[in-house]
């Protein structure tokens, strides 16, 4: 990758993290509310799932910021985001007045999954811990 591509890669990682880090922190701060929401979605073991989600969103977010284990992190976050789209934004079963918004949120998650898959295939580039490790 050249400097232009490395710079865009870093910017892309930072923008993707804008989705995960605040979401993880929000769930940690409003833990009981997050557990209640996950329960309403019919998720089995909602408390454990919220804890794992918080860890993935916060640790994964920081890993993407610094570009550490980027390919694996991006793949995990892609799978998580795809699962979140299907479980959290099931527009096909939403009431008509909510279906449009749920469809937009579903498609947003699908688009983010696509970006994460691209990141999983390209890696973090030169401006990252992974990039420094590769150059030594």
C-alpha angles and dihedrals in degrees: 000000000000125000092268092053092044091051092049090047091055092046091048091051091051092049093049090050088057085076100047108035098053090043092053093046091047091053091048092051094043096036098151092048091050091050089050091050093048088048090053089054090057094246113165113237094009095182093054091043091053091049091050091045092052091050093047095047096045101037092038090048093053091044090055092047093056095031098240118158085345100169094052093041093050091049092050091047091047092054091045092049092049090050090048090052093053098041101034103035106036094159091171090069098033122111111266093253091056101034096088095052092044090050091053091049090047091052091046089057091047090052092049089049088055092051091049091050090053089050090049089054097045102034126216100299129220097315096071145070087259090053093049090049091051093051094053 
